């Protein structure tokens, strides 16, 4: 079988290592690890045609991975990136896109006033555009760095609202939580999109007294073992004692997905694209059915929250 390359962004810290370990262990393969842009071209441009690229978690990096996969004839299975630009003609995206995440935000905050802040990146732009397409009354997103620098002044200068939707990745979520805490404000409800499912964010939010919910893929801990097919249930029960974050979960779930594909013969783009799995047959919390664009039509995002150090499902409420 062609080689496996796992793109595990270094910015995700220990979760990236677990992403690699779990994905490779499920397949019994030794994968080559790429951490961000430094080693991307070196590894991917040298990979044999047909090699599998598993990653990249990061939307911005995923755009580059998709381009190289198309140029080199690689197979790219994306399990984290939100942007549709991260999915090329030789790429498949198993998790939900920006529109799916935006839909959770708009359902949750229907009828409420909220403001958006975001990092400066294609990742954030994709989410902002998706939210504004679903809720035209939403204004442009402000720069998150301004909110982190002086949150009290930032909050006072904007339109009246009680909810802040923040689109950011490490280390900005921690910085924003700390800034809200320093402001002394205690009536700000925070909804995060991006890398909020990390223990460091939970600690920062608790230390600052911030009310935090976030949108992400459902973590493995929320899966109900008895509802899963036997092989997935066995893998889940073996995995849960060593899990760390939703990013490690993505690697584990991707490993199960590739194992299902391998049962049908040699792993190719066609065998992956032809997979049809129900929700109980994957570790994602949703099923698999790729369309012609490489998007998984059954993918979904969920509204989540930290509770005593554990991720739980949060209520999508409107008022």
DRENZABA-570549 format. One record per residue: x, y, z of N, C-alpha, C in turn. Coordinates in steps of 0.1 Angstrom, whole numbers, plus 5000, padded with zeros to 4 digits. Example, Ala and Ser with C-alpha at 12.3 -4.5 7.8 and 13.67 -1.06 7.14 Angstrom:
! DRENZABA-570549
513249435078512349555078513249675078
512849785071513749895071512950005079
END
This chain:
! DRENZABA-570549
500849885000500050005000500950125000
500450234994501250364994501350415008
502350505009502650555023501550645028
501650665041500750755048501450875053
500950995051501451115056500351175065
500751205077499751265086500251415089
499351505086499551645088499051685102
499851705111499451735125500051875129
499251985128499852115131500452125145
501652175146502352185159501552275169
500852365163500052465172499052395181
498652275178497752205186498352125197
499652135198500352085210500251925211
500051875224500051735226498951665218
497851735215496751675207497251625193
498151695187498651665174499351525175
500151505185500851375187499851265188
498751285196497751185197497051155184
496751265177496151255163496951155155
498251165155499151075147499050935152
499250925165499350795171498050715169
496950775171495650705171495350665156
495550755147495150735133496050615128
497350625130498250515125497950385132
497650385145497450265152496250185147
495250265144494050195139494250115126
495250165118495550105105496750015105
497450015117498649935117499749985108
499850115106500750175096501750265104
502850285098503850385103503650505094
503250625099503050745092504150845093
504350925083505251035083504551155089
505151225098504451335105504951465099
504051555095504351685091503651785100
504451875106503951975115504052115109
502952165104502852295098503652305085
503852425080504452445067505852405066
506652405077508052385076508352255068
507652145071507952025064507051975054
506052065051504952025042505451985028
506152075021506552055007507651935007
508451935017509551835017508951695017
507951675025507351535025506351515014
505451605012504351575002504851574988
505851664985506351664971507151544968
507651474978508451354976507551224977
506351234981505451124983505051054970
504950924970504550854958503150884954
502750884941501350904937500550794944
499350834948498450744955498650744970
499750804975499850814990498750884996
498450855009497350915016497851025025
497251135024497451255033496351265042
496551245055495551255065495751375073
494851465073494951595080494151695072
494251825075495351885082494951945095
493651935098492952015109492852165107
493952225102493952365100493452405086
492452495085491952535072492952595063
493852685069494752755060495752655055
496252565063497252455059496552365049
495252335052494552245043494452285029
494352415027494352465013495652425006
496752435012498052395006498152245004
497652175014497652025013496751985001
495552044999494752004988495352034975
496052154974496752184961497852094958
498652054968499751954965499251814962
498151774969497551644966497051644951
496451744947495951754933497151744923
498251824926499351824917500151694917
500251624928501051504929500251374928
498851384926498051264926497951194939
497951264950497851204963496351194967
496051114977494651104982494651184995
493851284996493751375008492451355015
492551305027491351295036491451395047
490551495046490551605056489551575067
489951585079489051565090488851675100
489351795096489251905105488852045098
489452075087489352205081487952235078
487552365080486252415077486052465063
487052525057486952595045486752505033
485852535024485652455012486852465003
487652575004488852584996489852485000
489652415012490652315016490252175009
489252175001488852044995489052064980
490051984974490251984960489751864953
490151844941489551734933490051594938
491151594945491651474951491551474966
490551554971490351564986488951524990
488851475001487551445007487551505021
486451565025486251625038485251545046
485651485057484751395065483851475075
484351595079483651675089482951785082
482151865090481351965085482052085080
481552165072482152285067481752415074
482152525069481752655075480252675076
479552635066478052655066477452575077
477952455080477352375090477652435104
478852485106479152555119478352685121
478252755110477452885110475952855114
475452745108474052705111473752685126
474752625133474652595147474552735154
475452825151475452955157474153025155
473653025143472453105140471253045146
471152905147470052845154470052875169
471252875175471452895189471153045193
471453135185471353275188470153345181
469253265175468153325168467353425176
467253545171466553655178467353725188
468553695190469353765200470353855193
470753955199471854045194473153985198
474053985188475453935191476454005181
477654005186478754065178479753955175
480553975164481553885160482953945161
483953865165485353905164486053785158
487053805151487753695144489253725142
490053625140491353635136491453675121
492553715116492753745102493253625095
492353555088492753435081491653385072
491953305061490953245053489953165061
490353105072489553025081488453115087
488853225093487853315099486953375088
487553415077486753475066485653385062
485953255060484953155056483753145066
484053145079483053135089482253265090
482853375089482153505090481153515078
481653485066480853485054479653395056
479853275061478753175063477753225073
478153285084477253335094476453455088
477053545081476353655075475453615064
475753505057474853465047473553405053
473653345064472453285071471653395079
472453495084471853605092472353735087
471653795077472053915070472154035080
471454035091471554145100472854155108
473754045107474954045114475954135107
476654215114477754305109479054235107
479954295101481354245099481954205112
482954115112483654075124484754185127
484854215139485954305144487154225146
488354295146489554225148489654175163
489954045164490053985178491154045186
492254095179493354155187492954275194
491954355188491554475195490754435208
489954325207489254285219490154235230
491254165226492254115235493054225242
493254335235494054445240493354515251
492154545249491354625260489854585258
489454475264488154425262487054525266
487254585278486254675283485954795273
487054845267486854955257486254905245
486654785240486054725228484554705230
484154645241482754615244481954735245
482454835251481654965253481455035240
482355025231482355095218481455035208
480954915210480154845200478654855202
477954795193476454795194476054715207
474954755214474554675225474254535222
474854445229474554305228475054225240
474654105242475154025253475853895249
476153885236476753765232477953805222
479053735224480153755215480553625208
480453625195480853505187482353535183
483253445187484653465185485253345176
485853385165486453285156487953295157
488553195163490053205166490553065169
491953055167492652935170493852975179
494552875184495652895194496553005190
496953095199496553095214495453205216
494853245206493853355207492653325217
492153205217490953185226491353205240
492553165245493053185258493153335261
493753405251493953545253492653625254
491653585246490353655247489753625260
489753505265489153475278489753555289
491153555289491853635299491553785298
491353835286491053985285489654015290
488653925288487353945293487353935309
488253845314488353845328488953965334
489954025328490554145333489654265332
488654265323487754375321486854395333
486654285340485654295351484254265347
483954255334482654235329482254085332
481054065337480553935340479253895333
478853975324477553945317477853915302
479053885298479353855284479253705282
478453665273478353525269479153505256
480053405257481053385246480653255239
480653255225480453145217481653135208
482453025209483653015201483552925189
484252965178484352875167485852865164
486352745162487752725160488252625170
489452655176490152565185489752585199
488552565203488052595217487952465225
488052355218487952225226489252175231
489952265238491252235244491252265258
491952185266491952205281492452335285
493352395277493952525280492852635279
491952615270490852715269489852705281
489552585284488752555296489352625308
490652605311491252665322491252815322
491452875310491453015309490053075311
489053005306487653055308487253045322
487652945329487252925343487953025352
489253045349490053145357489453285355
488853315343488353455340486853465343
486253355347484853365350483953385338
484453335326483753355313482753245311
481553275307480553185303480853145288
481253025286481752985273480952865267
480552875255480152755247480852765234
480952655227481652655214481152555204
481452575192480952485181482052405176
481852275175482952185170482352045167
483151955163482651815161482351755174
481351665175481051605188482251515192
482751525205483851445209483551305211
484551215211484251075213483551045226
483751125236483151095249481651105249
481051175238479651195237478951075229
479750985224479250875217478650775227
477550715223476950605232477450475227
478250405235478850275230477850175226
476650165233475650065230475050085217
475150215212474450245199475350225187
476650185189477650175179477750025174
478150015161478449885156479649825164
479649685165480649625174482049665172
482649675160484049715159484349855163
483349945161483550085165483350095180
482450015186482250015201483549965207
484149865202485349805208486549915207
486649975196487650085194487450195203
486150235205485850355214486250325228
485850205233486150165247487550155250
488350115240489850115241490450245241
489850335234490350475231490050565243
488850565248488450665258489350685270
489950585276490750605287491950685285
492450705272493650785269493350905261
492050945259491751055251492151185257
492451295249492751425255491851525250
491651545237490851655232490051605219
489251695214488551665202489451645190
490651705191491651685180492251545179
492451495191492851355191491751265187
490551295190489351225186489251215171
489551325164489451325150490451225143
491651215149492551115144492050975146
491550955157490950815160489850785151
488950875149487750855140488250845126
489250915122489750905108490350765106
491050715116491550585115490550475113
489350495120488250395118487750405104
487650535099487050555085487950485075
489250505076490150445067490150295068
490050235080489950095082488750035074
487550115075486350065068486650075053
487350175048487650175034488550065029
489550025038490449915034489749785033
488649765040487949645040487449615026
487349725018486849705004487949684994
489149674998490249654989491349764991
492249774981493249874981492650014983
493350094991492850234994493150324983
492150374976492250474965491250584968
491350684960490350794961488950744958
488850654949487550594945486850514956
487750434963487150354974486750434986
487550544989487150634999485850714996
485850764983484650844979483350764979
483550634976482350544975481850494989
482450525000482050485013480650535016
479850445021478550495027478350425040
478450505051478450455064477350525072
476650455081475650515090476450565102
475750645110476350715121477050615131
476350495133476950395142478150325137
478450345125479650275119480850365118
480850485124481950575124482250625138
483350695140483650755153483450905153
482750955143482551095141481351155148
480351065151479151115156478151145145
478551115133477651125121478151025111
477351005100477750905090478650965079
478850885069479650925058478950905045
478851005037478351005023478851125015
479951095008480551205001479851244988
479651374985479051414972480151434962
479851474950480751494939481851594942
481551684951482551784955483451744966
483251624971484151564982483751604996
482551664997481951705010481151595016
481251565029480451465035479051525038
478051475032476651525033476051495047
476551395054476051365067476751425079
477751505076478551565086477751665094
478151685107477451785115478351835125
478051955130478752015141477752025153
478252045165477452055177477852175185
476852215193477152315203477652245216
478852285221479452215232479852305243
480152255254480552345266481552255274
482352325282483152265292482452255305
482452145312481752125325482652045334
483252105344484152035353485251955346
485852025336486951965328486551865318
485251845315484751755305483951835295
483951785282483151845272481751785272
480751865272479351815272478651885261
477451825257476651885247475851995254
475852115247475152235252473852245245
472952325251471652345245471652455235
471152425223470952535213469652605216
469752725222468552795227468452925219
467252975219466953105213465953175223
466053305223465153385232464853515227
END
